[in-house]
Amino acid sequence: MHEPEPKNIIFLEEVIQQKLRKEQELVFYEKKLQKLQVKLNSLRGEIKLTNLIIHLVSSEKELDVTKVPQELSAVEYLDKKIKE
């Protein structure tokens, strides 16, 4: 008796559908990554601001935040003044 050989046929339609699913998955994860990067940047800014506040309180420095130059953010200004 002759045993049937395994089928080694690759259907182009299956390969194309698999590729499309992977592309959709990639788009999904890229969007998730962008949202996470925004969240990470926000958290980093909050941590930096908190560290500046802690430093200001512990060193008892007084800085006038109303005098922040337009080209700097308040956090950058405070950070710069603390280091001076």
N, C-alpha and C positions, 0 to 999 in steps of 0.2 A: 504494500500500500504506500502511496506517495503522500507525504505530509504537505499541506499548503505552505507556501513561502510567506513570510511576514510582508505586509504591505508597506512599502517605503514610498508611498505617494504623498506628495505635499501639494495641497490644494492652494492655489494662488489666492483665492477668496479668503481662506482662513488666515493666511499670512497678512493680507491687507487689513482684515478686521482686527487682528492682534495689534498691528502697527497703529491703527486708529485708536484703539483702547489705550495703548501706552501713551500716545500723544495727548489724549484727554486727561489721563492721569498726571502727566507732566504739567499741563496747564493748571490743574487743580492744586498740585503741590507748590508750583511757583507762586500762585496767589496766596496760599497759606504762608509761604516763606516771606513774602513782602509784608504781610500783616504782622508776622512775628518780628521782622526787622524794625518796623515802626515802633512796636511795643518795646523792643530792646533799647532803641534809641531814647524813647521816652523814659524808661526806667533808669538808664544811665544818667540822663539829665537830672532826674529827681535825686538820685544818689549823690551826684556832684553838688547839687544845691544843698542837700542835707549836710554833707560834709563841710561845705562853706559856712553854713549856719552854726554848726558845732564848733568850727574853728573860731568864728567871730565871738561866740558866747564864751568859749574857753579863754580866748585872749583878750576879751573885753574891749575889742576895737569897735569904734563907731564909724560907720560908713554911710554916706548919704546916697541912697539908691536913686534919688530924683536927679542926680547929676550924671547919669549914665550916658556916655556918648552914643549917638545914633548908630554908629557902625558896630557897636558891641551889644551883646545881650546882657541882661542884668547879671547872669551867672558868670559870664566872661569878665565883666567889669569887676565884680566882687573878687573873683579869683585873682585877677591882676593886682588889685589893690592890696589884698592880703599878702601877696608875695613881695610887695614893695617894702 
